[in-house]
Amino acid sequence: MLWGKRYLQPRLIAWYGDSGQRYAYSGIRLEPLPWTETLAHLKYVVEEAAGASFNSVLLNYYRNERDSMGFHSDDEPELGPRPVIASLSLGEQRTFIMQHRSRKDVPKLRIALRSGSLLVMQGETQKDWKHGIQKESARRGPRINLTFRKILPDKGVQGR
């Protein structure tokens, strides 16, 4: 849902997590699939590297250079005021772009996310910045991005 209109997402998604860790964004409500053995292992590795604990992961599958993620902040109430989000990239390299929410004098940050890279966003990142993955003109193969999050127990999506 964008500006009151429904659009297909320009990528494929899946939501995994602890039982009851519902998540909603842009008019989409997700019920978690149970952790697979591989995802549980990756969660452990990412938690060790990020120094944080997670109870869910959003998988984004970018099929090619035409798949994208628009500029946004992960600022849903169920993530809390200063969420830690760890983003693991697998497959084709894509450019992650960060744009300051209010300061136009701050240049955009462009970060090449290679396969195996881990990007951790924390503190005031979601409050002060937007981020996204733009469509590209050069041919790109598939990419999987796993964004590990912690849904707060008292903030999880109930009836919405």
Biotite code that builds the C-alpha atoms (Angstrom):
import biotite.structure as struc

atoms = struc.array([
    struc.Atom([0.000, 0.000, 0.000], chain_id="A", res_id=1, res_name="MET", atom_name="CA", element="C"),
    struc.Atom([1.541, 3.306, -1.086], chain_id="A", res_id=2, res_name="LEU", atom_name="CA", element="C"),
    struc.Atom([-0.280, 6.626, -0.909], chain_id="A", res_id=3, res_name="TRP", atom_name="CA", element="C"),
    struc.Atom([-3.547, 4.735, -0.500], chain_id="A", res_id=4, res_name="GLY", atom_name="CA", element="C"),
    struc.Atom([-3.069, 2.532, -3.590], chain_id="A", res_id=5, res_name="LYS", atom_name="CA", element="C"),
    struc.Atom([-2.153, -1.155, -3.768], chain_id="A", res_id=6, res_name="ARG", atom_name="CA", element="C"),
    struc.Atom([0.869, -2.249, -5.814], chain_id="A", res_id=7, res_name="TYR", atom_name="CA", element="C"),
    struc.Atom([2.643, -5.563, -6.258], chain_id="A", res_id=8, res_name="LEU", atom_name="CA", element="C"),
    struc.Atom([5.933, -5.688, -4.371], chain_id="A", res_id=9, res_name="GLN", atom_name="CA", element="C"),
    struc.Atom([8.920, -5.616, -6.748], chain_id="A", res_id=10, res_name="PRO", atom_name="CA", element="C"),
    struc.Atom([10.478, -8.661, -5.020], chain_id="A", res_id=11, res_name="ARG", atom_name="CA", element="C"),
    struc.Atom([9.321, -11.871, -3.337], chain_id="A", res_id=12, res_name="LEU", atom_name="CA", element="C"),
    struc.Atom([9.134, -12.176, 0.462], chain_id="A", res_id=13, res_name="ILE", atom_name="CA", element="C"),
    struc.Atom([8.738, -14.738, 3.252], chain_id="A", res_id=14, res_name="ALA", atom_name="CA", element="C"),
    struc.Atom([8.474, -14.219, 7.042], chain_id="A", res_id=15, res_name="TRP", atom_name="CA", element="C"),
    struc.Atom([9.954, -16.674, 9.556], chain_id="A", res_id=16, res_name="TYR", atom_name="CA", element="C"),
    struc.Atom([10.070, -16.379, 13.304], chain_id="A", res_id=17, res_name="GLY", atom_name="CA", element="C"),
    struc.Atom([9.089, -17.461, 16.757], chain_id="A", res_id=18, res_name="ASP", atom_name="CA", element="C"),
    struc.Atom([5.448, -18.424, 17.126], chain_id="A", res_id=19, res_name="SER", atom_name="CA", element="C"),
    struc.Atom([3.205, -15.380, 17.437], chain_id="A", res_id=20, res_name="GLY", atom_name="CA", element="C"),
    struc.Atom([5.740, -12.854, 16.077], chain_id="A", res_id=21, res_name="GLN", atom_name="CA", element="C"),
    struc.Atom([3.360, -11.174, 13.645], chain_id="A", res_id=22, res_name="ARG", atom_name="CA", element="C"),
    struc.Atom([4.608, -8.264, 11.578], chain_id="A", res_id=23, res_name="TYR", atom_name="CA", element="C"),
    struc.Atom([2.838, -5.696, 9.416], chain_id="A", res_id=24, res_name="ALA", atom_name="CA", element="C"),
    struc.Atom([4.052, -2.999, 7.022], chain_id="A", res_id=25, res_name="TYR", atom_name="CA", element="C"),
    struc.Atom([2.531, -1.150, 4.051], chain_id="A", res_id=26, res_name="SER", atom_name="CA", element="C"),
    struc.Atom([-0.827, -2.838, 4.591], chain_id="A", res_id=27, res_name="GLY", atom_name="CA", element="C"),
    struc.Atom([0.710, -6.347, 4.564], chain_id="A", res_id=28, res_name="ILE", atom_name="CA", element="C"),
    struc.Atom([0.228, -8.572, 7.602], chain_id="A", res_id=29, res_name="ARG", atom_name="CA", element="C"),
    struc.Atom([2.651, -11.468, 7.975], chain_id="A", res_id=30, res_name="LEU", atom_name="CA", element="C"),
    struc.Atom([2.261, -14.612, 10.088], chain_id="A", res_id=31, res_name="GLU", atom_name="CA", element="C"),
    struc.Atom([5.600, -16.319, 10.729], chain_id="A", res_id=32, res_name="PRO", atom_name="CA", element="C"),
    struc.Atom([6.590, -19.645, 9.255], chain_id="A", res_id=33, res_name="LEU", atom_name="CA", element="C"),
    struc.Atom([8.539, -21.804, 11.739], chain_id="A", res_id=34, res_name="PRO", atom_name="CA", element="C"),
    struc.Atom([12.339, -21.531, 11.744], chain_id="A", res_id=35, res_name="TRP", atom_name="CA", element="C"),
    struc.Atom([14.106, -23.995, 9.463], chain_id="A", res_id=36, res_name="THR", atom_name="CA", element="C"),
    struc.Atom([17.336, -25.587, 10.676], chain_id="A", res_id=37, res_name="GLU", atom_name="CA", element="C"),
    struc.Atom([19.355, -23.439, 8.230], chain_id="A", res_id=38, res_name="THR", atom_name="CA", element="C"),
    struc.Atom([17.625, -20.189, 9.204], chain_id="A", res_id=39, res_name="LEU", atom_name="CA", element="C"),
    struc.Atom([18.031, -20.975, 12.918], chain_id="A", res_id=40, res_name="ALA", atom_name="CA", element="C"),
    struc.Atom([21.760, -21.507, 12.348], chain_id="A", res_id=41, res_name="HIS", atom_name="CA", element="C"),
    struc.Atom([22.075, -18.250, 10.368], chain_id="A", res_id=42, res_name="LEU", atom_name="CA", element="C"),
    struc.Atom([20.161, -16.434, 13.133], chain_id="A", res_id=43, res_name="LYS", atom_name="CA", element="C"),
    struc.Atom([22.691, -17.692, 15.699], chain_id="A", res_id=44, res_name="TYR", atom_name="CA", element="C"),
    struc.Atom([25.658, -16.594, 13.534], chain_id="A", res_id=45, res_name="VAL", atom_name="CA", element="C"),
    struc.Atom([24.111, -13.157, 12.875], chain_id="A", res_id=46, res_name="VAL", atom_name="CA", element="C"),
    struc.Atom([23.257, -12.683, 16.567], chain_id="A", res_id=47, res_name="GLU", atom_name="CA", element="C"),
    struc.Atom([26.877, -13.390, 17.513], chain_id="A", res_id=48, res_name="GLU", atom_name="CA", element="C"),
    struc.Atom([28.206, -10.951, 14.896], chain_id="A", res_id=49, res_name="ALA", atom_name="CA", element="C"),
    struc.Atom([25.654, -8.203, 15.647], chain_id="A", res_id=50, res_name="ALA", atom_name="CA", element="C"),
    struc.Atom([25.702, -8.541, 19.432], chain_id="A", res_id=51, res_name="GLY", atom_name="CA", element="C"),
    struc.Atom([21.895, -8.595, 19.490], chain_id="A", res_id=52, res_name="ALA", atom_name="CA", element="C"),
    struc.Atom([19.096, -11.153, 19.703], chain_id="A", res_id=53, res_name="SER", atom_name="CA", element="C"),
    struc.Atom([16.393, -11.637, 17.084], chain_id="A", res_id=54, res_name="PHE", atom_name="CA", element="C"),
    struc.Atom([13.081, -13.499, 16.983], chain_id="A", res_id=55, res_name="ASN", atom_name="CA", element="C"),
    struc.Atom([12.172, -13.132, 13.309], chain_id="A", res_id=56, res_name="SER", atom_name="CA", element="C"),
    struc.Atom([13.563, -12.701, 9.827], chain_id="A", res_id=57, res_name="VAL", atom_name="CA", element="C"),
    struc.Atom([12.132, -11.212, 6.637], chain_id="A", res_id=58, res_name="LEU", atom_name="CA", element="C"),
    struc.Atom([13.500, -12.886, 3.516], chain_id="A", res_id=59, res_name="LEU", atom_name="CA", element="C"),
    struc.Atom([13.565, -10.741, 0.384], chain_id="A", res_id=60, res_name="ASN", atom_name="CA", element="C"),
    struc.Atom([14.250, -12.470, -2.927], chain_id="A", res_id=61, res_name="TYR", atom_name="CA", element="C"),
    struc.Atom([15.405, -10.118, -5.680], chain_id="A", res_id=62, res_name="TYR", atom_name="CA", element="C"),
    struc.Atom([15.054, -12.064, -8.920], chain_id="A", res_id=63, res_name="ARG", atom_name="CA", element="C"),
    struc.Atom([17.046, -9.675, -11.090], chain_id="A", res_id=64, res_name="ASN", atom_name="CA", element="C"),
    struc.Atom([18.000, -6.022, -11.620], chain_id="A", res_id=65, res_name="GLU", atom_name="CA", element="C"),
    struc.Atom([14.327, -4.985, -11.949], chain_id="A", res_id=66, res_name="ARG", atom_name="CA", element="C"),
    struc.Atom([13.432, -6.045, -8.407], chain_id="A", res_id=67, res_name="ASP", atom_name="CA", element="C"),
    struc.Atom([13.841, -3.333, -5.795], chain_id="A", res_id=68, res_name="SER", atom_name="CA", element="C"),
    struc.Atom([12.914, -1.928, -2.388], chain_id="A", res_id=69, res_name="MET", atom_name="CA", element="C"),
    struc.Atom([11.735, 1.689, -2.206], chain_id="A", res_id=70, res_name="GLY", atom_name="CA", element="C"),
    struc.Atom([13.111, 4.171, 0.312], chain_id="A", res_id=71, res_name="PHE", atom_name="CA", element="C"),
    struc.Atom([11.674, 3.491, 3.759], chain_id="A", res_id=72, res_name="HIS", atom_name="CA", element="C"),
    struc.Atom([12.502, 3.260, 7.446], chain_id="A", res_id=73, res_name="SER", atom_name="CA", element="C"),
    struc.Atom([11.816, 0.203, 9.568], chain_id="A", res_id=74, res_name="ASP", atom_name="CA", element="C"),
    struc.Atom([9.905, 2.218, 12.147], chain_id="A", res_id=75, res_name="ASP", atom_name="CA", element="C"),
    struc.Atom([6.843, 0.091, 12.879], chain_id="A", res_id=76, res_name="GLU", atom_name="CA", element="C"),
    struc.Atom([5.770, 0.212, 16.557], chain_id="A", res_id=77, res_name="PRO", atom_name="CA", element="C"),
    struc.Atom([6.424, -3.508, 17.097], chain_id="A", res_id=78, res_name="GLU", atom_name="CA", element="C"),
    struc.Atom([10.150, -2.935, 16.452], chain_id="A", res_id=79, res_name="LEU", atom_name="CA", element="C"),
    struc.Atom([10.479, -0.373, 19.258], chain_id="A", res_id=80, res_name="GLY", atom_name="CA", element="C"),
    struc.Atom([12.022, 3.108, 19.140], chain_id="A", res_id=81, res_name="PRO", atom_name="CA", element="C"),
    struc.Atom([15.641, 2.067, 18.406], chain_id="A", res_id=82, res_name="ARG", atom_name="CA", element="C"),
    struc.Atom([15.530, -1.321, 16.658], chain_id="A", res_id=83, res_name="PRO", atom_name="CA", element="C"),
    struc.Atom([18.571, -3.366, 15.741], chain_id="A", res_id=84, res_name="VAL", atom_name="CA", element="C"),
    struc.Atom([18.165, -4.805, 12.252], chain_id="A", res_id=85, res_name="ILE", atom_name="CA", element="C"),
    struc.Atom([20.814, -7.090, 10.792], chain_id="A", res_id=86, res_name="ALA", atom_name="CA", element="C"),
    struc.Atom([20.775, -7.522, 7.028], chain_id="A", res_id=87, res_name="SER", atom_name="CA", element="C"),
    struc.Atom([22.578, -10.541, 5.537], chain_id="A", res_id=88, res_name="LEU", atom_name="CA", element="C"),
    struc.Atom([23.081, -10.541, 1.748], chain_id="A", res_id=89, res_name="SER", atom_name="CA", element="C"),
    struc.Atom([23.519, -13.709, -0.320], chain_id="A", res_id=90, res_name="LEU", atom_name="CA", element="C"),
    struc.Atom([23.938, -13.934, -4.082], chain_id="A", res_id=91, res_name="GLY", atom_name="CA", element="C"),
    struc.Atom([24.316, -11.077, -6.537], chain_id="A", res_id=92, res_name="GLU", atom_name="CA", element="C"),
    struc.Atom([25.803, -7.811, -5.301], chain_id="A", res_id=93, res_name="GLN", atom_name="CA", element="C"),
    struc.Atom([23.416, -4.860, -5.070], chain_id="A", res_id=94, res_name="ARG", atom_name="CA", element="C"),
    struc.Atom([23.852, -1.272, -3.894], chain_id="A", res_id=95, res_name="THR", atom_name="CA", element="C"),
    struc.Atom([22.193, -0.310, -0.607], chain_id="A", res_id=96, res_name="PHE", atom_name="CA", element="C"),
    struc.Atom([21.362, 3.404, -0.492], chain_id="A", res_id=97, res_name="ILE", atom_name="CA", element="C"),
    struc.Atom([20.784, 5.467, 2.642], chain_id="A", res_id=98, res_name="MET", atom_name="CA", element="C"),
    struc.Atom([19.267, 8.949, 2.533], chain_id="A", res_id=99, res_name="GLN", atom_name="CA", element="C"),
    struc.Atom([18.934, 11.285, 5.519], chain_id="A", res_id=100, res_name="HIS", atom_name="CA", element="C"),
    struc.Atom([15.277, 11.955, 6.325], chain_id="A", res_id=101, res_name="ARG", atom_name="CA", element="C"),
    struc.Atom([15.526, 15.703, 6.922], chain_id="A", res_id=102, res_name="SER", atom_name="CA", element="C"),
    struc.Atom([18.976, 17.005, 5.998], chain_id="A", res_id=103, res_name="ARG", atom_name="CA", element="C"),
    struc.Atom([19.248, 17.519, 2.255], chain_id="A", res_id=104, res_name="LYS", atom_name="CA", element="C"),
    struc.Atom([22.876, 18.683, 2.684], chain_id="A", res_id=105, res_name="ASP", atom_name="CA", element="C"),
    struc.Atom([23.918, 15.159, 3.762], chain_id="A", res_id=106, res_name="VAL", atom_name="CA", element="C"),
    struc.Atom([24.894, 13.135, 0.696], chain_id="A", res_id=107, res_name="PRO", atom_name="CA", element="C"),
    struc.Atom([23.305, 9.737, 0.088], chain_id="A", res_id=108, res_name="LYS", atom_name="CA", element="C"),
    struc.Atom([25.384, 6.796, 1.264], chain_id="A", res_id=109, res_name="LEU", atom_name="CA", element="C"),
    struc.Atom([25.919, 3.983, -1.237], chain_id="A", res_id=110, res_name="ARG", atom_name="CA", element="C"),
    struc.Atom([27.095, 0.631, 0.120], chain_id="A", res_id=111, res_name="ILE", atom_name="CA", element="C"),
    struc.Atom([27.937, -2.347, -2.095], chain_id="A", res_id=112, res_name="ALA", atom_name="CA", element="C"),
    struc.Atom([26.385, -5.411, -0.464], chain_id="A", res_id=113, res_name="LEU", atom_name="CA", element="C"),
    struc.Atom([28.417, -8.391, -1.632], chain_id="A", res_id=114, res_name="ARG", atom_name="CA", element="C"),
    struc.Atom([27.372, -11.976, -1.032], chain_id="A", res_id=115, res_name="SER", atom_name="CA", element="C"),
    struc.Atom([28.039, -12.845, 2.609], chain_id="A", res_id=116, res_name="GLY", atom_name="CA", element="C"),
    struc.Atom([28.050, -9.220, 3.801], chain_id="A", res_id=117, res_name="SER", atom_name="CA", element="C"),
    struc.Atom([26.271, -8.271, 7.018], chain_id="A", res_id=118, res_name="LEU", atom_name="CA", element="C"),
    struc.Atom([24.942, -4.742, 7.513], chain_id="A", res_id=119, res_name="LEU", atom_name="CA", element="C"),
    struc.Atom([23.725, -3.830, 11.012], chain_id="A", res_id=120, res_name="VAL", atom_name="CA", element="C"),
    struc.Atom([21.453, -0.822, 11.535], chain_id="A", res_id=121, res_name="MET", atom_name="CA", element="C"),
    struc.Atom([20.888, 0.319, 15.115], chain_id="A", res_id=122, res_name="GLN", atom_name="CA", element="C"),
    struc.Atom([20.474, 3.322, 17.392], chain_id="A", res_id=123, res_name="GLY", atom_name="CA", element="C"),
    struc.Atom([18.846, 6.284, 15.641], chain_id="A", res_id=124, res_name="GLU", atom_name="CA", element="C"),
    struc.Atom([19.254, 4.851, 12.129], chain_id="A", res_id=125, res_name="THR", atom_name="CA", element="C"),
    struc.Atom([15.538, 4.250, 11.498], chain_id="A", res_id=126, res_name="GLN", atom_name="CA", element="C"),
    struc.Atom([14.579, 7.622, 13.012], chain_id="A", res_id=127, res_name="LYS", atom_name="CA", element="C"),
    struc.Atom([17.088, 9.654, 10.976], chain_id="A", res_id=128, res_name="ASP", atom_name="CA", element="C"),
    struc.Atom([17.537, 7.704, 7.728], chain_id="A", res_id=129, res_name="TRP", atom_name="CA", element="C"),
    struc.Atom([15.613, 6.014, 4.927], chain_id="A", res_id=130, res_name="LYS", atom_name="CA", element="C"),
    struc.Atom([17.130, 3.148, 2.973], chain_id="A", res_id=131, res_name="HIS", atom_name="CA", element="C"),
    struc.Atom([16.406, 1.111, -0.130], chain_id="A", res_id=132, res_name="GLY", atom_name="CA", element="C"),
    struc.Atom([17.611, -0.935, -3.108], chain_id="A", res_id=133, res_name="ILE", atom_name="CA", element="C"),
    struc.Atom([16.918, 0.696, -6.470], chain_id="A", res_id=134, res_name="GLN", atom_name="CA", element="C"),
    struc.Atom([16.269, -0.937, -9.815], chain_id="A", res_id=135, res_name="LYS", atom_name="CA", element="C"),
    struc.Atom([19.400, -1.151, -11.956], chain_id="A", res_id=136, res_name="GLU", atom_name="CA", element="C"),
    struc.Atom([20.089, -1.013, -15.670], chain_id="A", res_id=137, res_name="SER", atom_name="CA", element="C"),
    struc.Atom([22.957, -3.562, -15.628], chain_id="A", res_id=138, res_name="ALA", atom_name="CA", element="C"),
    struc.Atom([21.988, -7.230, -15.638], chain_id="A", res_id=139, res_name="ARG", atom_name="CA", element="C"),
    struc.Atom([21.924, -8.748, -12.148], chain_id="A", res_id=140, res_name="ARG", atom_name="CA", element="C"),
    struc.Atom([21.341, -12.298, -11.022], chain_id="A", res_id=141, res_name="GLY", atom_name="CA", element="C"),
    struc.Atom([19.287, -13.380, -8.016], chain_id="A", res_id=142, res_name="PRO", atom_name="CA", element="C"),
    struc.Atom([19.926, -12.057, -4.513], chain_id="A", res_id=143, res_name="ARG", atom_name="CA", element="C"),
    struc.Atom([18.524, -13.135, -1.159], chain_id="A", res_id=144, res_name="ILE", atom_name="CA", element="C"),
    struc.Atom([18.471, -10.642, 1.676], chain_id="A", res_id=145, res_name="ASN", atom_name="CA", element="C"),
    struc.Atom([17.631, -11.776, 5.206], chain_id="A", res_id=146, res_name="LEU", atom_name="CA", element="C"),
    struc.Atom([16.699, -8.972, 7.600], chain_id="A", res_id=147, res_name="THR", atom_name="CA", element="C"),
    struc.Atom([16.747, -10.202, 11.185], chain_id="A", res_id=148, res_name="PHE", atom_name="CA", element="C"),
    struc.Atom([14.561, -8.267, 13.637], chain_id="A", res_id=149, res_name="ARG", atom_name="CA", element="C"),
    struc.Atom([13.203, -8.462, 17.148], chain_id="A", res_id=150, res_name="LYS", atom_name="CA", element="C"),
    struc.Atom([9.457, -7.994, 17.505], chain_id="A", res_id=151, res_name="ILE", atom_name="CA", element="C"),
    struc.Atom([8.734, -6.638, 20.969], chain_id="A", res_id=152, res_name="LEU", atom_name="CA", element="C"),
    struc.Atom([6.278, -8.868, 22.870], chain_id="A", res_id=153, res_name="PRO", atom_name="CA", element="C"),
    struc.Atom([4.059, -6.011, 24.035], chain_id="A", res_id=154, res_name="ASP", atom_name="CA", element="C"),
    struc.Atom([4.071, -4.268, 20.630], chain_id="A", res_id=155, res_name="LYS", atom_name="CA", element="C"),
    struc.Atom([3.430, -7.165, 18.223], chain_id="A", res_id=156, res_name="GLY", atom_name="CA", element="C"),
    struc.Atom([0.649, -6.855, 15.672], chain_id="A", res_id=157, res_name="VAL", atom_name="CA", element="C"),
    struc.Atom([-2.560, -8.104, 17.282], chain_id="A", res_id=158, res_name="GLN", atom_name="CA", element="C"),
    struc.Atom([-5.724, -7.275, 15.389], chain_id="A", res_id=159, res_name="GLY", atom_name="CA", element="C"),
    struc.Atom([-4.415, -5.183, 12.532], chain_id="A", res_id=160, res_name="ARG", atom_name="CA", element="C"),
])
